[in-house]
Amino acid sequence: MKYIAIGIIIIASVLSLFNLTHVDMNHPFEGDSIVALITILAACCAIVLMLILIQSKRIEEKVKNKK
């Protein structure tokens, strides 16, 4: 499960970097730039969710080892 989460984090990072190149800095909220910004935001959300999942699995393992 940990390797899948890390893989998703890597894919989301690459996707956000790729879409960062498609943002027109002069007009960031027009045309294809808005689609790129939305995709960057979605990728960042996916990264945060996967980091939360990894932390929850670590906590779950610590609780199991205490019993």
Backbone as CSV, one residue per row, in Angstrom:
resi,resn,N_x,N_y,N_z,CA_x,CA_y,CA_z,C_x,C_y,C_z
1,MET,0.823,-1.190,0.000,0.000,0.000,0.000,0.870,1.258,0.000
2,LYS,1.990,1.184,0.740,2.877,2.334,0.823,3.480,2.654,-0.538
3,TYR,3.850,1.624,-1.289,4.461,1.840,-2.600,3.461,2.418,-3.599
4,ILE,2.209,2.030,-3.477,1.170,2.591,-4.354,0.984,4.073,-4.047
5,ALA,0.962,4.422,-2.777,0.799,5.820,-2.386,1.989,6.655,-2.862
6,ILE,3.177,6.125,-2.728,4.368,6.844,-3.199,4.327,6.995,-4.713
7,GLY,3.873,5.965,-5.420,3.737,6.048,-6.871,2.743,7.117,-7.285
8,ILE,1.631,7.196,-6.574,0.628,8.227,-6.874,1.186,9.617,-6.594
9,ILE,1.973,9.754,-5.532,2.596,11.050,-5.225,3.546,11.455,-6.346
10,ILE,4.334,10.514,-6.843,5.272,10.825,-7.923,4.522,11.209,-9.194
11,ILE,3.487,10.452,-9.535,2.702,10.757,-10.735,2.038,12.131,-10.614
12,ALA,1.483,12.433,-9.452,0.833,13.732,-9.250,1.845,14.872,-9.321
13,SER,3.044,14.647,-8.805,4.080,15.681,-8.878,4.491,15.953,-10.316
14,VAL,4.687,14.889,-11.088,5.054,15.045,-12.498,3.930,15.740,-13.261
15,LEU,2.697,15.365,-12.964,1.556,15.974,-13.629,1.445,17.464,-13.316
16,SER,1.684,17.829,-12.066,1.600,19.248,-11.720,2.745,20.040,-12.343
17,LEU,3.937,19.462,-12.403,5.049,20.155,-13.056,4.805,20.312,-14.553
18,PHE,4.231,19.285,-15.164,3.909,19.366,-16.587,2.883,20.459,-16.850
19,ASN,1.860,20.528,-16.013,0.821,21.536,-16.205,1.291,22.937,-15.843
20,LEU,2.302,23.023,-15.011,2.859,24.329,-14.680,3.475,24.986,-15.913
21,THR,3.959,24.181,-16.846,4.535,24.733,-18.075,3.458,25.251,-19.021
22,HIS,2.209,24.838,-18.821,1.118,25.261,-19.688,0.372,26.500,-19.187
23,VAL,0.779,27.017,-18.042,0.125,28.201,-17.489,0.746,29.441,-18.120
24,ASP,-0.098,30.287,-18.704,0.341,31.564,-19.256,0.369,32.564,-18.106
25,MET,1.559,32.999,-17.730,1.701,33.867,-16.562,1.096,35.254,-16.790
26,ASN,0.927,35.670,-18.028,0.315,36.964,-18.306,-1.202,36.922,-18.133
27,HIS,-1.810,35.791,-18.468,-3.260,35.609,-18.349,-3.534,34.236,-17.731
28,PRO,-3.329,34.093,-16.416,-3.432,32.757,-15.810,-4.861,32.228,-15.685
29,PHE,-5.861,33.074,-15.805,-7.239,32.635,-15.636,-8.033,32.647,-16.927
30,GLU,-7.343,32.485,-18.046,-8.013,32.481,-19.347,-7.567,31.274,-20.161
31,GLY,-8.486,30.709,-20.900,-8.178,29.645,-21.847,-7.649,28.375,-21.204
32,ASP,-6.580,27.846,-21.777,-6.008,26.591,-21.283,-5.296,26.751,-19.946
33,SER,-4.969,27.967,-19.587,-4.281,28.196,-18.318,-5.156,27.818,-17.134
34,ILE,-6.439,28.087,-17.209,-7.328,27.746,-16.093,-7.444,26.237,-15.923
35,VAL,-7.428,25.508,-17.044,-7.460,24.044,-16.972,-6.181,23.529,-16.317
36,ALA,-5.057,24.123,-16.667,-3.781,23.723,-16.067,-3.767,24.030,-14.574
37,LEU,-4.300,25.184,-14.176,-4.346,25.526,-12.758,-5.240,24.573,-11.966
38,ILE,-6.368,24.205,-12.541,-7.268,23.255,-11.878,-6.596,21.902,-11.731
39,THR,-5.874,21.481,-12.750,-5.179,20.194,-12.686,-4.052,20.230,-11.662
40,ILE,-3.359,21.348,-11.559,-2.312,21.491,-10.547,-2.925,21.406,-9.152
41,LEU,-4.054,22.066,-8.955,-4.738,22.013,-7.662,-5.190,20.588,-7.331
42,ALA,-5.718,19.879,-8.320,-6.154,18.493,-8.099,-4.963,17.590,-7.765
43,ALA,-3.843,17.808,-8.427,-2.649,17.011,-8.142,-2.138,17.283,-6.730
44,CYS,-2.180,18.531,-6.314,-1.762,18.869,-4.954,-2.686,18.232,-3.914
45,CYS,-3.969,18.188,-4.204,-4.923,17.515,-3.308,-4.614,16.026,-3.210
46,ALA,-4.287,15.410,-4.333,-3.954,13.993,-4.334,-2.690,13.729,-3.517
47,ILE,-1.720,14.617,-3.626,-0.489,14.464,-2.842,-0.786,14.556,-1.351
48,VAL,-1.588,15.531,-0.960,-1.937,15.690,0.457,-2.696,14.469,0.970
49,LEU,-3.625,13.958,0.179,-4.387,12.780,0.599,-3.491,11.553,0.762
50,MET,-2.541,11.378,-0.134,-1.636,10.233,-0.026,-0.707,10.375,1.180
51,LEU,-0.279,11.596,1.490,0.544,11.804,2.677,-0.250,11.523,3.951
52,ILE,-1.526,11.900,3.956,-2.388,11.579,5.102,-2.557,10.074,5.233
53,LEU,-2.721,9.383,4.114,-2.865,7.926,4.141,-1.612,7.256,4.701
54,ILE,-0.446,7.717,4.276,0.805,7.140,4.771,0.939,7.360,6.274
55,GLN,0.612,8.565,6.736,0.693,8.841,8.170,-0.302,8.002,8.969
56,SER,-1.503,7.823,8.447,-2.496,7.024,9.172,-2.065,5.565,9.258
57,LYS,-1.411,5.063,8.223,-0.905,3.681,8.270,0.205,3.551,9.303
58,ARG,1.063,4.568,9.418,2.116,4.537,10.442,1.516,4.525,11.843
59,ILE,0.497,5.349,12.059,-0.160,5.396,13.362,-0.834,4.061,13.659
60,GLU,-1.465,3.482,12.652,-2.134,2.188,12.827,-1.133,1.102,13.226
61,GLU,0.055,1.102,12.627,1.070,0.118,12.974,1.562,0.320,14.408
62,LYS,1.733,1.574,14.840,2.176,1.849,16.199,1.151,1.399,17.223
63,VAL,-0.134,1.592,16.920,-1.189,1.178,17.842,-1.252,-0.345,17.930
64,LYS,-1.067,-1.021,16.809,-1.087,-2.494,16.812,0.087,-3.049,17.603
65,ASN,1.242,-2.421,17.525,2.430,-2.901,18.236,2.353,-2.676,19.730
66,LYS,1.551,-1.729,20.195,1.406,-1.480,21.628,0.590,-2.563,22.308
67,LYS,-0.328,-3.173,21.578,-1.228,-4.164,22.201,-0.554,-5.467,22.434
